[in-house]
Amino acid sequence: MSQTYEENPAELDRWLRRCDEVLALLDCALRGCRTRSHPVVQESLRESMQCLDLASEDVAGRVLGILDFCITESEQGRFDEAAEVLADLKESWTEAIASIRRDRNRAANFN
């Protein structure tokens, strides 16, 4: 996380809200995979990509690659493969955000 977020709690709040949006969009994409609806998967993942503008380049680059892969998989009718990758991504994303929130709460208790 950049120094900007550490120095500016409001910016961190904004970033965490965007992370929550990504989680909701990943849920939507997973539903699209279950219903085998490429348009739902594609739109959800494209919106997720737009939310990642607040992430570091390293994180955004890796996640964007995963989202692109899932869009391609759904285009080719491989919804189960896309869903498996998305479920793993969602789990990792959820754990990372929870960790950031725990660290933030611990830091707030020290102040």
Buried (B, 14 or more C-beta within 10 A) or exposed (E): EEEEBEEEEEBBEEBBEBBEBBBEBBEBBBBBBEEEBBEBBBBBBEBBBEBBEBBEEEBBEEBBEBBEBBBEBBEEEBBEBBBBBBEEBBEEBEEEBEEBEEEBEEEEEEE
